[in-house]
Amino acid sequence: MRRRLEFITGLLLLSWLPLHGQEWQWGQRGGSSSNGINVMPYEDVVDMDSDPNGNVYVLSIIESSGSPTIAGQALTTYGNRDILLSSFDCEGRIRWKKVFGGYVDDQPVAMKVSPQGHIYITGVINVHLGTTAFDTDTIMPSPYAKTMFLIQYDTGGIFQWLRMPQPDTVTTGNANRYRTIDISADSSGNVYWYCILNEGLLPGGGNHVIPKIGPYILRYDVTGNLLGYIPLEMDATHQTNFSSRMTRDPRNGRFYIAGQYNSGTLSIGGQAITKRAFAGCFDSLGRFKWVGVSHTNTNTYILDRVQVDNESNIYVTGGTNHNNGFNGMTFYNTLNAGASFPFVMKLDSNGNTVWGINAQSQTLCEGRTAALRNGVLMIGGEYGNRVIFGTDTLMNTASVTGQDCYIALINTSGGSIIKLDTLTGAGFYDKITSMTSDRFGNFYVGGSFESELKTGDDTLQSAGGNTDFFIARYGNDDCRCLSPEAAFTYQYTAGFKDIGVNYSGTQADSVWWDFGDGSGSSLLHPSHTYADTGIYRICVYAWSSCGRDSFCADVHITGPSLIWEEGAATHPRVYPNPSSGQIFIGNMHGPSSYRLYHATGQLQIQGMLHSPTGELDIRELPSGIYLLELEEGTGIKTRLKILKH
């Protein structure tokens, strides 16, 4: 009993440290006094990211007229509406700024910072009516029909290269057959550019030919060389009315495409998308894995990228209304059945729902954006009057009718609400449109405000016009206080019930182990004996005064009863074995569930085989010995050894 009480006490201590001490630290504004030639879009933040040193980068829309500024510094602009890239340190000081623009309206689309600190920006420019400047780094002459671009800077704001993949023969009449959508980058600085591309030869060398119009992922190395493209098992054209974002999981190379569908041709993996919101998964070669959709073709949306944790679970943030839902889960709003509200869902890597939560709202409340760090998911948007999330409530007490900005901090392990907070504004329509986090545990949010916005001790004043944009930091007083990064290794021999675990993460003040059977330990390198065989999720929680983190892994404790059943004529068999790619499973007696374990006991993949024969793709797994466990509907289990080259 005492051991169980100590285990619960340890987790309760972890549940509040130290996130409740985080608060708004500073804010900065940018914008002009102009209403713009067109009313929409207003001056706003489109995307954000951070580098390994804790600097933050902001991609935003800026009006060229009306004396635009950023953090009090004047901007040189070029057309009606330009693209602004700016960088701040974690204490709120502006580091540098860049303006891209031409004669008419230009549109920022996405930005990503690689783990080494390469900054990639994509957007749309209009050069056919005059020259376009990428700040003072590159000038594009007129006439010039290419519109979509990818540009790289280093963390100091030094220009590296510019790529525009439309062919030299593109015209103003067919340039709209190309669309830039999103980007991602890996640990080597390679960039993945998600686009709609027209058929034809890609410029840049290598004889890369696009076979038909549709969604592709272009691959460039860190120096700007075109490596090729990845065709997605997804059909859409430039005429398809849909919006989407892309996330790449660095652990397995999978791509997640999430967004909302409005009209036209759109299919994922051969499945026609007719519902409003969708999230699809593709492997590293663009092959379809699974897709989740909303329940109806109205009133549900996903505006931002899905977030991926270090166990390859994904988090989908969006909005819906009463009695609607996503991926099989229905959400309800008891405060007002007619008001929209945010929802958050955690899915495993196979697309199965782990948990889902939603807010209750009295009037409009939007779930626009999300960021993930150290086991905490932050979401944000705007709310009108009263919103309830978990046991916390926000009330808009502004003297004018309108919306204020809100954030919600969510524990990713079970979906509980850690904290709700708000930015109070005096305008009619303030909102959070983008956010990111850094390795120090800070969260940064960006959006737009109309009049006045309070961000901690700072009060931002709009220069006029429809809106200005803002950036704010949410975190501890010391912005470079490094949160621990949890990790562990373990020693286990198949056939026994004893396991040894070793904390291998970064420096932490304290750790707590959950062995998945109700037992725990506060030692750095404990050992544990299980009473029964089975699959146990072992988690280590690490925390300090700066933040907290957790890391979990599934371990298969086989005990002395482990049986390697191979070769029997009436039993299931796998071939080829050894294998370096696909394995085929035959001789099953009907539908069976499967689990594939590494020889150390760690679960790799699981799922269902719905016929007496099936196949598994193990190309993404490292070489080694694996155990395939098959369980038929009758309860009969078979375990087969597989050697992966």
N, C-alpha and C positions, 0 to 999 in steps of 0.2 A: 504493500500500500504506500509506503514512504517513497519507494522508487517511482511509482506512478505519479505521486504528488509532485516530486521534484521535476519530473518530465513536463507536467502541465505548467508548473511555475516558470520553468525556463522559457517555454513558448509564450507565456503571457508577458514576461519581461520584454521579449523581442517584439511583441505586437505594437508597442508604442515608441520604442527607441529607434532613431532619434527624430523621426519625421515630423512629429508635432512641433518641434522647435524651428522648423523651416518657415520662412515668411518672405514677403516681398522685400527685395533689397534695393533695387533701383529701377528707373525707367528712362528711356530716351525716345524722342519723337523725330519724325521726318515728314516733309511734305511742303506744299505751297499754299498760297491763298486762293488759287484758281479753282473754279468749278469744273474746268476742263471743257473741251469742245463737245465730247459726248458725256452723258451723265454717268454711265457705268463702263468699266469698273472704277470704283473709287480708288484713291491712294490706299494701298493695303500691303500686307506682308504675304508673299506667295509661298516661300519656303525658308527653312532655317537648318543649320547644322553646326557642329562644333569640331574642333581639331583636338589632337592629343594633349595640347598644352592648355586647354580650357578656353581658347578664344572662340567666339561665336560669329557666324557668318549669316547675313540676312539678305534675301532676295526680295525686292519689292517693286511696286509700280509707283512712278513719280510723275506728276504733272510738270511740264516744262515751263509754263508761264506762271506768274505769281511768285517769283523769287523763291524757288524751292531751297530748302536747307535740310541737313541731317546733323543732329546733335549740335546745332548752332553753327555749323559750317556751311557756307554757300556752295551750291552745286552748279556746274556747267552742264547745260542740257542742250538737246539738238532738235527736237521735234515737238509734236503735240503731247505725246505721252511716251516716256522713256523707261528703260530698265535700270534699276539701281542695285548694285552689289556693295554692301558695306560690311566692315568687320569691327567688332568690339572686343576688348579684353573682359575678363570676368568681373572686373570692378566698374564696368560701364563706360570706360574711356574709348572713344573711337580710334581705331588704328589706321584705317585707310578706307577709301571709297572709290568706286568705278561707276561710270554712267555709260550705257549703251543706247544709241538711238539714231533714228533717221528723220526724214521729213514729216512722216505721219506717225500713227500709233504703232508702238512696238509692244510685245507681250513677253514678260518673263514666264517660264513654265516650271523649271525644276532646278535644284542644286544638290550636290552631294560632295562631301569631303571624305577622301579615302583615309584609311587608318594611318598612312604616312603623312597626310596633310596636303594632298593635292586637291584643289578646289575645282569642281566641274560645274558649269552652268549651261543650261540649254534654254532656248527661247525662240521667238519668231521676230524677225525684223522685216521692214519694208523699205527696199532700196530703189524701187523702180521710179520713185518721184524725186529722188535726190540722194546725195551721198549718206552713208551710215557710218558712224564712228563707234568703235569699241574703245571708248574713252580716248586716250591719246595713243593707244597701242597699235590699232589697225584701222584704216579707213577703207571702206568699200565704195568703189566708184558707182556712178549712175550712168546708164541704166544697168540694173543687175537684178535678175529675176529670182535668184536663190533666196529663200526665206528662213529656213531652219538652220540653227547653228549649235555647235558644241565648242566651248572654249575652256581652256585650263589656265589657272593661276596658281602660284605657290602661296604659302601662308603669309608672305610679306606683301602680297598684291602685285607680284611681278608676273607679267604676261609670259606664257609658255607656248601655247599654240592654239589655232583656230581651225575647225573642220566644218565644212558645209557639204553634206553628202548628196545633195541633188545634182544631177548631171549638168554639164555646161550648156546643154541644149534645152534646159527647162525654160519655160516661158511664163509670163504672168497669167496666161490662160490655163496652164496645167500645174502650176506650182502648188495648188491646193490639193493635189493628189498625194501630197506628202504631209505628214503631221508628226511633230515631236511631242512625246507624251511624258516620259520620265527617264531618270538615270539612276544607276547604282555603281558602286566601285568596290573592288576586292582588296585584299591585303597586299597585293603586288602593285596596286595602282591602276590595274586594268579597269576600264569603264565599260558599262553595259547600257546601251542607249535604246530604249523602248520607243518604237516609231511605227507609223503607218508609212510604208514605202511603195512606190509605183514600180512596175516591172521594168527591168533594164539593168545595164552595167553600172556598178557603183564606182565613182571616182576614188582614187587613192591607191590604185594598183592591186595586183593579186587576182584579177579576172573574176571578181565576185559578181555574179549575175542574180538579180532578184527575179524569180520565175513568174510571179503574179502579184498584183496589188494586195496588200494585207499587213498584218502585224508581224514585225520582226524585232530582234534585238541585235543591234550592231555592236561589235566588240572592237575596242581600240586599246592598244597598250599604253603604258604611261607616257611614252614619247609621241603619241598621236598616230602611230601606224595602225592601219586598218587590218585586223586579224581575221575578219570574216563576219558572218551573221548567223543567228540562231533563228530558224523558222518556228514560230509558235503554232501549236495545233489549235488555232483560233482563227475564225473567219470574220473579217470586218473590212470595210473600205472607207475611203475618205468621205463617203456620203452617209456612213453610219453615225447616227446622233447618239454618242455615248461619251462618258468621261471615265477615266480610270487612272490608277497609280500602280507602280510596281515596287515590290520588295524582293531582294535576293537574300536567301539564307546562306551565310558564309560557311556553315558547317557541312552542307550537302549540295550546294549549288542550285537548289530549287528556286524557281521564280513564282511569286504570288502576284496575280493581277486582280485588283479589286476596284469596284466603281459602281456606276449606275447607268442603266440602259434607258434610252428614250424612244428611239425609232430606228428603222433600217435593219440591215442584215448583221446579226451578231450571233456567233456560235462558238462554244468552247468544247473541245474534244468531240465534235460532232453533235453536241446537244444545243439546240436552238435556245438562246437566252431571250425569254419573253417577260420575265419578271424584272422589277425595277432595279434591285440591288443584287450584286453578284461578287463572289470571290473565288477565283480559280487557281489551281496549283499545277505547275509544269516542272518536269525534271530539268537537269542541267542542259539537256539537248533540246528542250522545248516541247517534249512529249507530254501529253495530257495525263494528269494523275487523278484529279477530282475537282468538283465545282460545287459550291453552295450558293443558294439563291434565296431571295425574300419570298414571302408567301403570296404577294400580290404584285401587280405591275404599277402600283401607285404608292405614294406616301412613305416609302422607305428609301434611304439613300446611304451611300458610303462615299465620303469626300476625300479621305486621306489614305495613306498607305497602311497596310496591316503591319503590326509590330511582331517581331520574332524574338523569342528568348533563347537562352543557351541550351535548351533541351529541344529546340525546333518546334515548340508550341507557337501558335500564332494568336494574335489578339485583333479582333475586328471591332472597330468603333464606327457608329453611324447614328441614324435617327429613324424613328418610325412613329406610328400612332397606335391608339388603343386597339387591341385584338389583332394586331399584325405581328410579323416576326421574321426571323431569318434562320435558315438551316434547320428547320424543324422545331425551333423554340418560339413560343408565342409570348408577347409582352402585353402588359395591361397598365392603364393609367386611371386610377380610381379618383384622382382629383378633377380631371376634365377629359372625357372621352374624345373630345374634339381637338385637343392640344397635342402637338408633336413633342417628343421627348427623346433623349439619348439612350442608346443601349450599348453594351459591351459584351462580347463573347470571347471565350477562350476555346480554341480548337486544337486538337492534337495534329500531328503532321499528316495524318490520314484523313483529316477533315471531320473527325468526330467531335461533337460538342463536349467540352469538359465542364464548363459552367457558363451561365449568362445572367446578366443583371440589367436593370433599367431604372431610370429615375421616374418619379411621379412629378408632373408639372401642372400648374394651374393655368398658365398660358404658354406661349411658344418657348421651347428650350431646345437648343441645337447641340448635337455632338459632332463637331467639325473636325477635330484633329486629336492626335495622341502622340505620346513619347514614352519610352520604356527605359528604366534604369534600376539595376540592383533589386529586382523583384517587385518594383513599384511601377504601375502604369498610371500616367497622368493623362486625363482627357480634358478638353476645353471647348468652349463655344460661347454662347450667350443665352441669357434667360430673361423672361419678362417680369414675372411677379413673384411666384413662390415655387420652389423646387425642393423635393425631398429625395435624397439619395441615401439608401440605407437608413440609419437612424439620425442623419444630419439634415438640417433644413437651412436653406438660404431664402431671405426675403429681400426684394428690391425695394429700398426705402428712398429712392431718388425722388426729387420733387417734380420731375417731369415724367410723363408716360413714355416708356421705351424699354430698351434692353441694356443690361450690364454684362460684363465679362465674368465667367466663372471657371474654376478648375475643380476637378475631383481626383484625389489620389486613391488608388485602388490596389489592394494586396493581390498579387497575381496568383498566389497559391490557392485561394478559395473565392476570390471576388468580393471580399469585404471592403467597405469604404473606410479608409484611414482618416481622410479629412476632406472637407469642402472649404473652398475659399473663393474670394471674389475681388475684382478690381472695380471700384466705384467710379462711375462717370456722371457728368452733368448733362451729357448729350442725349439725344433720342435713341441713337442706334450705335452702340459700341459692341465689338465682338472680337474674339480670339480666332484667328484663322490658321495659325501654324505654331508648332512648338518643337523643341528638341531638348536633349540632355547632354551633359558632358561626363567625363570619367570621374569627376569630383563629386557627383551626385547633385549638381545644380540642374534645374529646369529653366529653360528660356521660352518665353511665349511672345508671339507677335500678332498684330491685328490692326484694327482701325478704330478711331474714335472721332466723335464729332466736335466736342467742345472742350471738356476738361476731364482729365483722368488721373486718379491718385494711384501711384505705384510705390508703396512703402512710404518713405519720407519725401519722395519726389511727387510734385504735382505738374503734370504735363498740360500745356495749353496749345490748342489748335491754332494754326496760323490763319485759318479761314477756309473757305471752300466747302465742298461736301464732307470730306473727312481728311484727317492726317493718319499716318501709320505710327505704330509704337512698337518698342521692344522692351521687355521687362525680365528681370532675373528673380527666380523663386528658389531660395536655398538658405544655407547657413550664413552667418556673418562673415566667416572666413571662406572665401570662394575657392580656395585651393586646398581645402581640408580634404584629404583623399579618403574616400570610402573604401572599405575592404572589398576585395573580389574573392568570393568563396570558391573553393575547389577542393577535391579530395581524390586520393587514389586508394585502392584496396587490394588486399591479398586474400584470395579464396581458392581453394582446391576443390574441384567437383567431387562429390561423394561425401562431403563433411558438412556440418552445420555451424562451424566456427568461421568467423570472418574478422580480419583486422583492417581498420580504416585509418588513414593518415591525412590530416589537414594539410593541403598543399597550396592554399590560397595566399593572398597577400596579408600583410600585418593586420591583426585584429586584436582588440582588447579582450574579447571573449568569444567563445564558440559554443554551439550547442548542437548535439547530434540527435536525430530522430531515426531510429533503426526500422521504423515501419511496423513494429509489432507492439507499440505502447511503451517501449523502453527508450531511454536516452542517456546521454553522457555529456559532461562539460570538459572532458579531457581532450587534448589535441590529437592524441593517437590511441584511441581506445580499441578494445577488442570486444566481440559480442558473440554469444552462442544462442542460436534460435532453437525454439522448442519443436518447431515443425518445419517441414519443407514447404516451398512455395516461392512466389515472386514477392519481394519486399522492396519498397521504395525507401532508399536511404537518403536522408537530406542532412546537410550541414548548414547551419546558420552562423554567420559571422557578423559582429557589429563593433562599432567604435563610436566615439563622440561625433564623428563626421557622417556616419551613415551605416547602412547595413546591406547585406547581400545573402543570397542562399544559392545552393547548388544541390541538385538531386540526381540520382541514378537508380534505375531498376536493376536488382540483382536476383538471379535465380538460385535459390538454395536448394540443391538437389538431394542432399542427404545420402546415406549409403544405399538407397534403393534405386539410384540412377541406372537405367537400362538402355543400352545402345542396340536397338533392334534393326538389323540390316540383313538383306539378302533373302528373307523368307518370301516364297512365291506368292503367298496370299496377302502379304503386307504391302503398304505403299512403298514406292521406291522413287528415287530422284536420279536424274541424268541430265547432262553429263556430270560426272563427279569424279575428279575435281572439275571446277568450272571457273571461268574468269568473267562471266556475264550472266546470261539467262540460265536458270535451272528449271527443268520441267518435272512435275510431280504426277505420277500415274499410279494406277492400281488402287485408288481410293474407292470406298464403298458408297460414297455420297458426299454431300457438302461437309466441309471440315473447317474448323478454325485452325490457324497456324500461328506459331511464335518462333522467331529465329533468334537464338542467343549466341553470343560469342562464347568461346570456351571458358572465359573467366566468369560467365554467368550473367553478363549484362545484356538486357533485351535490346535487340536492334530494330526489328520490324515485326508487325503483327497484323492480322486481318482475317478475311474469310475467303475460302475457295468454294465456289458454288456448284461445282460439277466434279465428277470423278477424276478429271484431269485438270491441271492448272500449271501456272508458271510464275516464277518470281524473278525480279531483276535485282541482282546483287552487285552490279557494277560499281555502285557508289561506296561499297563496303571495303575496308582494308583487307589485305591478304591475311589468311589465318584459318583456324579450325572453328567451325560453327555447329551448333546443335539445332536441328529443326524439329519442333514438337508439333505433331498433328493430333487433333482431337475430333473424332467423328461425333455425329449427333447422338449416337448410342452411348457416348462416354468413353469409348475405347481410345487409348492414347498410343501413339507410336513416336519414337524418337530416332532420328536419323542423323548421322554425322556427315558434315559437308566440308570439303576442303576448297577454300577460295584462293586461286592463284593471284 
